Structure formats: structure tokens, C-alpha cells
Amino acid sequence: MRPTVTADQAAASGTAVLPPRHPAVRVAGVHKTFSRADGVQTVLHDINIDVEPGEFVCLLGSSGCGKSTLLSLIAGLDEPTSGRVEIASGRPALMFQEHALFPWLTAGRNIELVLRLRGVPKAERRPRAEELLGLVRLQGAYGKRPHELSGGMRQRVALARALAQDSQVLLMDEPFAALDAITRDVLHEELTRIWETTGVSVVFVTHNVREAVRLGQRILLMSCRPGRVAHEWKVDLPQPRRPEGPDVAALSVEITDQLREEIRRHAQD
């Protein structure tokens, strides 16, 4: 076993001591309740999650289990009732299920708006917007308005706009749920490529098991309310992954069985 080197010993020998590696996202002991006419409802119970820099984590669970609530807490859109949320690199970028593009602005101008709010000089905005559109493979779409783009193309613009926030953490709330299967398949490949290119940490909310297995390095299955992390899987399968691949299919069956068990348990409570 290698002997432990203290900071004083390292300093005396001239060895650099690196600071401990901090998670990109830390959710520690988080509870969330809401007041209702019939009392207090606990939505999240004792959530503890660390997302490492550059890690792709999928939050998986049935509708109403608190996935989107948890993502809102990480995004800073709401506060936990107790516990804490820490982001290592400032405010995270957030991408919703709906593209939420301004219809009166072109694709490029939608991205430039974020750059302007960040204080990027005017002369640098269009080149950066064009660069981000190129990253999501929408070269030539700068001057097109949202109604001129397909659903998948609008989601690509929304992704480019999220990346324009220049955050090291990207939060995605079922961004492909409304798309057809073929478009979703293409965007899964694109998201994987962009994640590998940029090195951002991704927290991806979904209720689609195959989607989680295809994309994530780690999958966290949330129980029905109150939401808690019930199971966790590390996905060591190499990218790119195909949804029909035997390894993806086998893990999807295992996770689906656990999800069904959580739903059955909730129904019996």
C-alpha cells in the first residue's frame, strides 16, 4: 500500500498537493414539501446526489415522482424546504421539454439574446451564435425563425441557446419527449456528441428507460412520492449506443422491472 503523504511532508519535498475534486453538482439531504388545503405534501425526501465534472446522469422515474421538482431546485428556480444544493461553477444552464424560443426572433437572435445578457460584446455575438449553431449542426439556420424549423431543429436551437450560457452544468427536463421516434434517435446521437465535445456535466430528466440507458453514464431511479433515490446503476457500455443493442436492451429490462416494482409499491401504500 502506498504511504499517505501529509501536506507538510509534500511541501517539504516540493510535491504539489492538489485540492480535492469537487462535484459539479451536490444535492445534500434535500427535502421538499408543499402546502395544500388538506395538509403538507412531501414531494422529495432525503435526496443525496453528487454529479462529477463531465458526468452524464439521468434521473428516471414515473410521472409525478418529483424529477422536475428536483431539477428546479438544482436550477435555482426554487429552494428546498431543508438540505442544500451546491453548484461548483455558477448558475447551470436549463433546457425544457418545450423549446421556448421567442417566435419573433431568428434562431441566431435567440442565441444572441443569451450572449447579450451575459455581457458578450456585440461584435462577438453573431460569430459565437454561428459557432453554436454549427455545433448542433444547424449551419445556415441563423436567419430562420422558429416557425420555419422542424420540431427537432427547434430543439437543436434551444440546445445551442442553453450552451450559450457557458455553464459547466446543463440541466435537461425531458427535452425530446414531444418528438417522433426517428427525430429523437437522431438527437440522442447529437447530444452524446455535443456532451463529449464540450465536457459539460449533464443532469437529464426522463421517464423513458431506453433513453436513460442510451445516454447516461449513471442512472438514478426515483421512487414515487415522496421522491427519493431508490436505485442506482452505473452504465459502462461504450458510446455510441444503439437502443436495439443487446446490452442496452438487457439493462433496460432490468431497470424497467425495478420501475414497475416502485409503481406497484406506491399503488399499495
Phi and psi in degrees as GROMACS dihedral restraints (atoms count N, CA, C in turn):
[ dihedral_restraints ]
;  ai    aj    ak    al  type     phi  dphi    fc
    3     4     5     6     1   -70.4    20    10
    4     5     6     7     1   131.6    20    10
    6     7     8     9     1   -66.8    20    10
    7     8     9    10     1   147.6    20    10
    9    10    11    12     1   -74.1    20    10
   10    11    12    13     1   135.3    20    10
   12    13    14    15     1  -108.0    20    10
   13    14    15    16     1   121.6    20    10
   15    16    17    18     1   -78.5    20    10
   16    17    18    19     1   166.7    20    10
   18    19    20    21     1   -63.2    20    10
   19    20    21    22     1   -39.1    20    10
   21    22    23    24     1   -65.5    20    10
   22    23    24    25     1   -41.2    20    10
   24    25    26    27     1   -65.2    20    10
   25    26    27    28     1   -39.7    20    10
   27    28    29    30     1   -64.9    20    10
   28    29    30    31     1   -41.9    20    10
   30    31    32    33     1   -63.7    20    10
   31    32    33    34     1   -40.4    20    10
   33    34    35    36     1   -66.2    20    10
   34    35    36    37     1   -31.9    20    10
   36    37    38    39     1   -91.1    20    10
   37    38    39    40     1    -6.7    20    10
   39    40    41    42     1    85.7    20    10
   40    41    42    43     1     7.3    20    10
   42    43    44    45     1   -80.5    20    10
   43    44    45    46     1   133.7    20    10
   45    46    47    48     1   -77.0    20    10
   46    47    48    49     1   136.0    20    10
   48    49    50    51     1  -103.7    20    10
   49    50    51    52     1   114.6    20    10
   51    52    53    54     1   -77.4    20    10
   52    53    54    55     1   143.4    20    10
   54    55    56    57     1   -66.5    20    10
   55    56    57    58     1   154.5    20    10
   57    58    59    60     1   -61.5    20    10
   58    59    60    61     1   146.5    20    10
   60    61    62    63     1   -76.3    20    10
   61    62    63    64     1   123.5    20    10
   63    64    65    66     1   -94.9    20    10
   64    65    66    67     1   142.6    20    10
   66    67    68    69     1   -62.5    20    10
   67    68    69    70     1   151.2    20    10
   69    70    71    72     1   -69.1    20    10
   70    71    72    73     1   -35.6    20    10
   72    73    74    75     1  -135.2    20    10
   73    74    75    76     1   133.5    20    10
   75    76    77    78     1  -128.8    20    10
   76    77    78    79     1   123.5    20    10
   78    79    80    81     1  -114.5    20    10
   79    80    81    82     1   115.6    20    10
   81    82    83    84     1  -124.1    20    10
   82    83    84    85     1   112.6    20    10
   84    85    86    87     1    59.0    20    10
   85    86    87    88     1    37.9    20    10
   87    88    89    90     1   -82.5    20    10
   88    89    90    91     1   128.9    20    10
   90    91    92    93     1  -119.9    20    10
   91    92    93    94     1   147.3    20    10
   93    94    95    96     1  -140.4    20    10
   94    95    96    97     1   125.4    20    10
   96    97    98    99     1  -124.4    20    10
   97    98    99   100     1   154.9    20    10
   99   100   101   102     1  -127.7    20    10
  100   101   102   103     1   141.6    20    10
  102   103   104   105     1   -83.7    20    10
  103   104   105   106     1   134.5    20    10
  105   106   107   108     1  -129.6    20    10
  106   107   108   109     1   169.1    20    10
  108   109   110   111     1   -60.6    20    10
  109   110   111   112     1   -31.3    20    10
  111   112   113   114     1   -98.2    20    10
  112   113   114   115     1    13.2    20    10
  114   115   116   117     1   130.1    20    10
  115   116   117   118     1  -161.9    20    10
  117   118   119   120     1   -98.2    20    10
  118   119   120   121     1   131.3    20    10
  120   121   122   123     1  -107.4    20    10
  121   122   123   124     1   126.1    20    10
  123   124   125   126     1   -88.6    20    10
  124   125   126   127     1   118.2    20    10
  126   127   128   129     1   -96.2    20    10
  127   128   129   130     1   -41.6    20    10
  129   130   131   132     1  -125.6    20    10
  130   131   132   133     1   139.2    20    10
  132   133   134   135     1  -130.9    20    10
  133   134   135   136     1   113.4    20    10
  135   136   137   138     1    51.3    20    10
  136   137   138   139     1    60.0    20    10
  138   139   140   141     1   -86.9    20    10
  139   140   141   142     1   126.5    20    10
  141   142   143   144     1  -131.4    20    10
  142   143   144   145     1   111.5    20    10
  144   145   146   147     1  -140.5    20    10
  145   146   147   148     1   133.4    20    10
  147   148   149   150     1  -114.9    20    10
  148   149   150   151     1   128.6    20    10
  150   151   152   153     1  -110.5    20    10
  151   152   153   154     1   119.9    20    10
  153   154   155   156     1   -78.4    20    10
  154   155   156   157     1   157.4    20    10
  156   157   158   159     1   -56.4    20    10
  157   158   159   160     1   128.8    20    10
  159   160   161   162     1    79.6    20    10
  160   161   162   163     1     5.3    20    10
  162   163   164   165     1   -87.7    20    10
  163   164   165   166     1   148.3    20    10
  165   166   167   168     1  -111.8    20    10
  166   167   168   169     1   109.6    20    10
  168   169   170   171     1  -115.4    20    10
  169   170   171   172     1   131.2    20    10
  171   172   173   174     1  -105.9    20    10
  172   173   174   175     1   129.9    20    10
  174   175   176   177     1   -96.4    20    10
  175   176   177   178     1   117.5    20    10
  177   178   179   180     1  -119.3    20    10
  178   179   180   181     1   141.1    20    10
  180   181   182   183     1   174.6    20    10
  181   182   183   184     1   167.1    20    10
  183   184   185   186     1   -72.5    20    10
  184   185   186   187     1   165.8    20    10
  186   187   188   189     1   -60.0    20    10
  187   188   189   190     1   136.7    20    10
  189   190   191   192     1    86.2    20    10
  190   191   192   193     1     7.4    20    10
  192   193   194   195     1   -85.4    20    10
  193   194   195   196     1    -5.7    20    10
  195   196   197   198     1   104.2    20    10
  196   197   198   199     1    10.1    20    10
  198   199   200   201     1   -60.1    20    10
  199   200   201   202     1   -51.2    20    10
  201   202   203   204     1   -67.8    20    10
  202   203   204   205     1   -33.8    20    10
  204   205   206   207     1   -61.6    20    10
  205   206   207   208     1   -45.0    20    10
  207   208   209   210     1   -62.2    20    10
  208   209   210   211     1   -42.3    20    10
  210   211   212   213     1   -63.0    20    10
  211   212   213   214     1   -37.8    20    10
  213   214   215   216     1   -63.6    20    10
  214   215   216   217     1   -36.1    20    10
  216   217   218   219     1   -67.1    20    10
  217   218   219   220     1   -42.5    20    10
  219   220   221   222     1   -64.8    20    10
  220   221   222   223     1   -36.2    20    10
  222   223   224   225     1   -74.0    20    10
  223   224   225   226     1   -13.2    20    10
  225   226   227   228     1    83.7    20    10
  226   227   228   229     1    12.5    20    10
  228   229   230   231     1   -80.4    20    10
  229   230   231   232     1   -16.0    20    10
  231   232   233   234     1  -148.9    20    10
  232   233   234   235     1   168.9    20    10
  234   235   236   237     1  -118.5    20    10
  235   236   237   238     1   145.7    20    10
  237   238   239   240     1   -69.4    20    10
  238   239   240   241     1   153.0    20    10
  240   241   242   243     1   -67.7    20    10
  241   242   243   244     1   -38.3    20    10
  243   244   245   246     1  -151.2    20    10
  244   245   246   247     1   165.5    20    10
  246   247   248   249     1    88.9    20    10
  247   248   249   250     1  -174.9    20    10
  249   250   251   252     1  -144.5    20    10
  250   251   252   253     1   154.1    20    10
  252   253   254   255     1  -123.1    20    10
  253   254   255   256     1   128.5    20    10
  255   256   257   258     1  -124.1    20    10
  256   257   258   259     1   133.0    20    10
  258   259   260   261     1  -116.8    20    10
  259   260   261   262     1   126.2    20    10
  261   262   263   264     1   -73.1    20    10
  262   263   264   265     1   -23.8    20    10
  264   265   266   267     1  -129.7    20    10
  265   266   267   268     1    43.1    20    10
  267   268   269   270     1    83.5    20    10
  268   269   270   271     1  -166.7    20    10
  270   271   272   273     1   -67.8    20    10
  271   272   273   274     1   133.2    20    10
  273   274   275   276     1   -76.8    20    10
  274   275   276   277     1   159.3    20    10
  276   277   278   279     1   -85.4    20    10
  277   278   279   280     1   149.3    20    10
  279   280   281   282     1  -132.9    20    10
  280   281   282   283     1   133.1    20    10
  282   283   284   285     1  -125.4    20    10
  283   284   285   286     1   127.0    20    10
  285   286   287   288     1   -95.7    20    10
  286   287   288   289     1   174.2    20    10
  288   289   290   291     1   -64.0    20    10
  289   290   291   292     1   -41.4    20    10
  291   292   293   294     1   -88.2    20    10
  292   293   294   295     1   143.4    20    10
  294   295   296   297     1   -66.3    20    10
  295   296   297   298     1   -29.5    20    10
  297   298   299   300     1    55.5    20    10
  298   299   300   301     1    33.3    20    10
  300   301   302   303     1   -78.3    20    10
  301   302   303   304     1   147.9    20    10
  303   304   305   306     1   -74.6    20    10
  304   305   306   307     1   117.9    20    10
  306   307   308   309     1   -67.8    20    10
  307   308   309   310     1   -21.8    20    10
  309   310   311   312     1   -86.9    20    10
  310   311   312   313     1    -3.8    20    10
  312   313   314   315     1  -108.0    20    10
  313   314   315   316     1   148.5    20    10
  315   316   317   318     1   -71.4    20    10
  316   317   318   319     1   169.3    20    10
  318   319   320   321     1   -55.5    20    10
  319   320   321   322     1   -46.2    20    10
  321   322   323   324     1   -64.1    20    10
  322   323   324   325     1   -40.3    20    10
  324   325   326   327     1   -69.8    20    10
  325   326   327   328     1   -32.4    20    10
  327   328   329   330     1   -59.9    20    10
  328   329   330   331     1   -40.1    20    10
  330   331   332   333     1   -72.6    20    10
  331   332   333   334     1   -41.3    20    10
  333   334   335   336     1   -62.1    20    10
  334   335   336   337     1   -30.3    20    10
  336   337   338   339     1   -59.5    20    10
  337   338   339   340     1   -42.4    20    10
  339   340   341   342     1   -64.1    20    10
  340   341   342   343     1   -42.6    20    10
  342   343   344   345     1   -63.1    20    10
  343   344   345   346     1   -39.0    20    10
  345   346   347   348     1   -64.9    20    10
  346   347   348   349     1   -42.2    20    10
  348   349   350   351     1   -65.3    20    10
  349   350   351   352     1   -26.6    20    10
  351   352   353   354     1   -79.7    20    10
  352   353   354   355     1    -8.8    20    10
  354   355   356   357     1    88.0    20    10
  355   356   357   358     1    16.0    20    10
  357   358   359   360     1   -68.7    20    10
  358   359   360   361     1   130.8    20    10
  360   361   362   363     1   -56.1    20    10
  361   362   363   364     1   147.0    20    10
  363   364   365   366     1   -56.5    20    10
  364   365   366   367     1   -40.9    20    10
  366   367   368   369     1   -64.8    20    10
  367   368   369   370     1   -20.7    20    10
  369   370   371   372     1   -95.4    20    10
  370   371   372   373     1   -11.1    20    10
  372   373   374   375     1   -69.5    20    10
  373   374   375   376     1   -49.6    20    10
  375   376   377   378     1   -63.6    20    10
  376   377   378   379     1   -46.1    20    10
  378   379   380   381     1   -57.4    20    10
  379   380   381   382     1   -38.9    20    10
  381   382   383   384     1   -69.1    20    10
  382   383   384   385     1   -40.3    20    10
  384   385   386   387     1   -62.3    20    10
  385   386   387   388     1   -42.3    20    10
  387   388   389   390     1   -63.3    20    10
  388   389   390   391     1   -38.9    20    10
  390   391   392   393     1   -63.1    20    10
  391   392   393   394     1   -43.1    20    10
  393   394   395   396     1   -68.8    20    10
  394   395   396   397     1   -37.6    20    10
  396   397   398   399     1   -63.7    20    10
  397   398   399   400     1   -36.4    20    10
  399   400   401   402     1   -65.4    20    10
  400   401   402   403     1   -36.9    20    10
  402   403   404   405     1   -62.4    20    10
  403   404   405   406     1   -36.5    20    10
  405   406   407   408     1   -93.8    20    10
  406   407   408   409     1    12.7    20    10
  408   409   410   411     1    61.5    20    10
  409   410   411   412     1    48.2    20    10
  411   412   413   414     1  -125.5    20    10
  412   413   414   415     1    41.5    20    10
  414   415   416   417     1   -56.9    20    10
  415   416   417   418     1   136.0    20    10
  417   418   419   420     1    87.7    20    10
  418   419   420   421     1    -0.2    20    10
  420   421   422   423     1   -96.3    20    10
  421   422   423   424     1     4.0    20    10
  423   424   425   426     1   -52.1    20    10
  424   425   426   427     1   -45.0    20    10
  426   427   428   429     1   -90.1    20    10
  427   428   429   430     1     5.5    20    10
  429   430   431   432     1   -90.8    20    10
  430   431   432   433     1   138.4    20    10
  432   433   434   435     1   -85.4    20    10
  433   434   435   436     1   159.3    20    10
  435   436   437   438     1   -53.2    20    10
  436   437   438   439     1   -37.2    20    10
  438   439   440   441     1   -68.8    20    10
  439   440   441   442     1   -13.7    20    10
  441   442   443   444     1   -89.9    20    10
  442   443   444   445     1    -1.4    20    10
  444   445   446   447     1  -112.2    20    10
  445   446   447   448     1   151.2    20    10
  447   448   449   450     1   -71.8    20    10
  448   449   450   451     1   169.5    20    10
  450   451   452   453     1   -59.1    20    10
  451   452   453   454     1   -43.3    20    10
  453   454   455   456     1   -65.1    20    10
  454   455   456   457     1   -37.8    20    10
  456   457   458   459     1   -67.8    20    10
  457   458   459   460     1   -37.7    20    10
  459   460   461   462     1   -63.6    20    10
  460   461   462   463     1   -38.2    20    10
  462   463   464   465     1   -68.4    20    10
  463   464   465   466     1   -31.7    20    10
  465   466   467   468     1   -64.8    20    10
  466   467   468   469     1   -41.9    20    10
  468   469   470   471     1   -62.9    20    10
  469   470   471   472     1   -42.4    20    10
  471   472   473   474     1   -61.1    20    10
  472   473   474   475     1   -37.4    20    10
  474   475   476   477     1   -67.0    20    10
  475   476   477   478     1   -43.7    20    10
  477   478   479   480     1   -60.8    20    10
  478   479   480   481     1   -39.9    20    10
  480   481   482   483     1   -64.9    20    10
  481   482   483   484     1   -39.4    20    10
  483   484   485   486     1   -63.5    20    10
  484   485   486   487     1   -41.2    20    10
  486   487   488   489     1   -67.3    20    10
  487   488   489   490     1   -24.8    20    10
  489   490   491   492     1   -65.3    20    10
  490   491   492   493     1   -17.6    20    10
  492   493   494   495     1   -71.5    20    10
  493   494   495   496     1   -11.5    20    10
  495   496   497   498     1    56.4    20    10
  496   497   498   499     1    39.7    20    10
  498   499   500   501     1   -95.3    20    10
  499   500   501   502     1   153.0    20    10
  501   502   503   504     1   -87.1    20    10
  502   503   504   505     1    -2.5    20    10
  504   505   506   507     1  -127.8    20    10
  505   506   507   508     1   125.9    20    10
  507   508   509   510     1  -117.1    20    10
  508   509   510   511     1   121.3    20    10
  510   511   512   513     1  -103.6    20    10
  511   512   513   514     1   131.3    20    10
  513   514   515   516     1  -130.5    20    10
  514   515   516   517     1   119.0    20    10
  516   517   518   519     1  -104.7    20    10
  517   518   519   520     1    91.2    20    10
  519   520   521   522     1    45.2    20    10
  520   521   522   523     1    55.5    20    10
  522   523   524   525     1   -70.1    20    10
  523   524   525   526     1   -16.5    20    10
  525   526   527   528     1  -113.5    20    10
  526   527   528   529     1     8.8    20    10
  528   529   530   531     1   -63.5    20    10
  529   530   531   532     1   -31.6    20    10
  531   532   533   534     1   -89.0    20    10
  532   533   534   535     1     1.4    20    10
  534   535   536   537     1   -95.0    20    10
  535   536   537   538     1   156.7    20    10
  537   538   539   540     1   -70.5    20    10
  538   539   540   541     1   163.7    20    10
  540   541   542   543     1   -60.0    20    10
  541   542   543   544     1   -40.6    20    10
  543   544   545   546     1   -68.2    20    10
  544   545   546   547     1   -44.8    20    10
  546   547   548   549     1   -63.9    20    10
  547   548   549   550     1   -41.2    20    10
  549   550   551   552     1   -62.0    20    10
  550   551   552   553     1   -40.1    20    10
  552   553   554   555     1   -61.0    20    10
  553   554   555   556     1   -44.1    20    10
  555   556   557   558     1   -63.7    20    10
  556   557   558   559     1   -43.1    20    10
  558   559   560   561     1   -71.2    20    10
  559   560   561   562     1   -27.5    20    10
  561   562   563   564     1   -60.4    20    10
  562   563   564   565     1   -45.2    20    10
  564   565   566   567     1   -62.7    20    10
  565   566   567   568     1   -42.4    20    10
  567   568   569   570     1   -65.8    20    10
  568   569   570   571     1   -43.1    20    10
  570   571   572   573     1   -63.1    20    10
  571   572   573   574     1   -41.2    20    10
  573   574   575   576     1   -60.4    20    10
  574   575   576   577     1   -44.8    20    10
  576   577   578   579     1   -62.2    20    10
  577   578   579   580     1   -44.5    20    10
  579   580   581   582     1   -66.6    20    10
  580   581   582   583     1   -41.0    20    10
  582   583   584   585     1   -60.9    20    10
  583   584   585   586     1   -44.5    20    10
  585   586   587   588     1   -67.2    20    10
  586   587   588   589     1   -33.5    20    10
  588   589   590   591     1   -72.2    20    10
  589   590   591   592     1   -42.5    20    10
  591   592   593   594     1   -89.4    20    10
  592   593   594   595     1   -27.9    20    10
  594   595   596   597     1    75.2    20    10
  595   596   597   598     1    16.9    20    10
  597   598   599   600     1   -73.3    20    10
  598   599   600   601     1   157.7    20    10
  600   601   602   603     1   -86.7    20    10
  601   602   603   604     1   134.1    20    10
  603   604   605   606     1  -120.2    20    10
  604   605   606   607     1   131.5    20    10
  606   607   608   609     1  -115.6    20    10
  607   608   609   610     1   114.8    20    10
  609   610   611   612     1  -118.5    20    10
  610   611   612   613     1   117.6    20    10
  612   613   614   615     1   -92.1    20    10
  613   614   615   616     1   133.0    20    10
  615   616   617   618     1  -155.8    20    10
  616   617   618   619     1   157.8    20    10
  618   619   620   621     1  -112.0    20    10
  619   620   621   622     1     8.0    20    10
  621   622   623   624     1   -99.8    20    10
  622   623   624   625     1   112.0    20    10
  624   625   626   627     1   -62.8    20    10
  625   626   627   628     1   -47.0    20    10
  627   628   629   630     1   -61.0    20    10
  628   629   630   631     1   -38.4    20    10
  630   631   632   633     1   -61.9    20    10
  631   632   633   634     1   -43.9    20    10
  633   634   635   636     1   -62.0    20    10
  634   635   636   637     1   -44.1    20    10
  636   637   638   639     1   -68.2    20    10
  637   638   639   640     1   -35.6    20    10
  639   640   641   642     1   -68.6    20    10
  640   641   642   643     1   -35.8    20    10
  642   643   644   645     1   -98.8    20    10
  643   644   645   646     1   -40.4    20    10
  645   646   647   648     1   -82.7    20    10
  646   647   648   649     1   149.6    20    10
  648   649   650   651     1   -84.6    20    10
  649   650   651   652     1   -26.8    20    10
  651   652   653   654     1  -143.1    20    10
  652   653   654   655     1   138.7    20    10
  654   655   656   657     1  -121.4    20    10
  655   656   657   658     1   127.6    20    10
  657   658   659   660     1  -112.3    20    10
  658   659   660   661     1   117.4    20    10
  660   661   662   663     1   -92.3    20    10
  661   662   663   664     1   122.3    20    10
  663   664   665   666     1   -95.5    20    10
  664   665   666   667     1   141.1    20    10
  666   667   668   669     1   -75.8    20    10
  667   668   669   670     1   165.8    20    10
  669   670   671   672     1   -68.9    20    10
  670   671   672   673     1   165.8    20    10
  672   673   674   675     1   -56.4    20    10
  673   674   675   676     1   136.9    20    10
  675   676   677   678     1   -73.2    20    10
  676   677   678   679     1   137.9    20    10
  678   679   680   681     1   -66.8    20    10
  679   680   681   682     1   132.3    20    10
  681   682   683   684     1  -148.8    20    10
  682   683   684   685     1   163.0    20    10
  684   685   686   687     1   -80.2    20    10
  685   686   687   688     1   108.4    20    10
  687   688   689   690     1   -89.5    20    10
  688   689   690   691     1   -36.5    20    10
  690   691   692   693     1  -147.6    20    10
  691   692   693   694     1   157.1    20    10
  693   694   695   696     1  -141.2    20    10
  694   695   696   697     1   138.7    20    10
  696   697   698   699     1  -129.2    20    10
  697   698   699   700     1   137.2    20    10
  699   700   701   702     1   -96.2    20    10
  700   701   702   703     1   128.6    20    10
  702   703   704   705     1  -104.0    20    10
  703   704   705   706     1   105.6    20    10
  705   706   707   708     1   -94.6    20    10
  706   707   708   709     1     9.4    20    10
  708   709   710   711     1   -71.3    20    10
  709   710   711   712     1   137.1    20    10
  711   712   713   714     1   -69.5    20    10
  712   713   714   715     1   151.3    20    10
  714   715   716   717     1   -94.4    20    10
  715   716   717   718     1   150.6    20    10
  717   718   719   720     1   -77.0    20    10
  718   719   720   721     1   148.2    20    10
  720   721   722   723     1  -107.7    20    10
  721   722   723   724     1   143.3    20    10
  723   724   725   726     1  -103.6    20    10
  724   725   726   727     1   136.2    20    10
  726   727   728   729     1   -61.9    20    10
  727   728   729   730     1   -25.8    20    10
  729   730   731   732     1   -90.7    20    10
  730   731   732   733     1    -0.5    20    10
  732   733   734   735     1   -63.6    20    10
  733   734   735   736     1   146.5    20    10
  735   736   737   738     1   -63.0    20    10
  736   737   738   739     1   -37.1    20    10
  738   739   740   741     1   -69.2    20    10
  739   740   741   742     1   -41.5    20    10
  741   742   743   744     1   -62.9    20    10
  742   743   744   745     1   -43.7    20    10
  744   745   746   747     1   -62.9    20    10
  745   746   747   748     1   -42.7    20    10
  747   748   749   750     1   -64.6    20    10
  748   749   750   751     1   -45.5    20    10
  750   751   752   753     1   -67.0    20    10
  751   752   753   754     1   -35.9    20    10
  753   754   755   756     1   -61.7    20    10
  754   755   756   757     1   -40.2    20    10
  756   757   758   759     1   -64.3    20    10
  757   758   759   760     1   -43.8    20    10
  759   760   761   762     1   -60.5    20    10
  760   761   762   763     1   -46.0    20    10
  762   763   764   765     1   -69.9    20    10
  763   764   765   766     1   -38.3    20    10
  765   766   767   768     1   -60.7    20    10
  766   767   768   769     1   -39.6    20    10
  768   769   770   771     1   -61.7    20    10
  769   770   771   772     1   -42.3    20    10
  771   772   773   774     1   -66.5    20    10
  772   773   774   775     1   -39.1    20    10
  774   775   776   777     1   -63.7    20    10
  775   776   777   778     1   -43.7    20    10
  777   778   779   780     1   -61.6    20    10
  778   779   780   781     1   -39.0    20    10
  780   781   782   783     1   -63.3    20    10
  781   782   783   784     1   -40.1    20    10
  783   784   785   786     1   -63.8    20    10
  784   785   786   787     1   -40.7    20    10
  786   787   788   789     1   -66.5    20    10
  787   788   789   790     1   -41.7    20    10
  789   790   791   792     1   -63.1    20    10
  790   791   792   793     1   -42.7    20    10
  792   793   794   795     1   -61.7    20    10
  793   794   795   796     1   -40.9    20    10
  795   796   797   798     1   -65.6    20    10
  796   797   798   799     1   -39.2    20    10
  798   799   800   801     1   -65.9    20    10
  799   800   801   802     1   -27.3    20    10
  801   802   803   804     1   -85.1    20    10
  802   803   804   805     1   -15.3    20    10
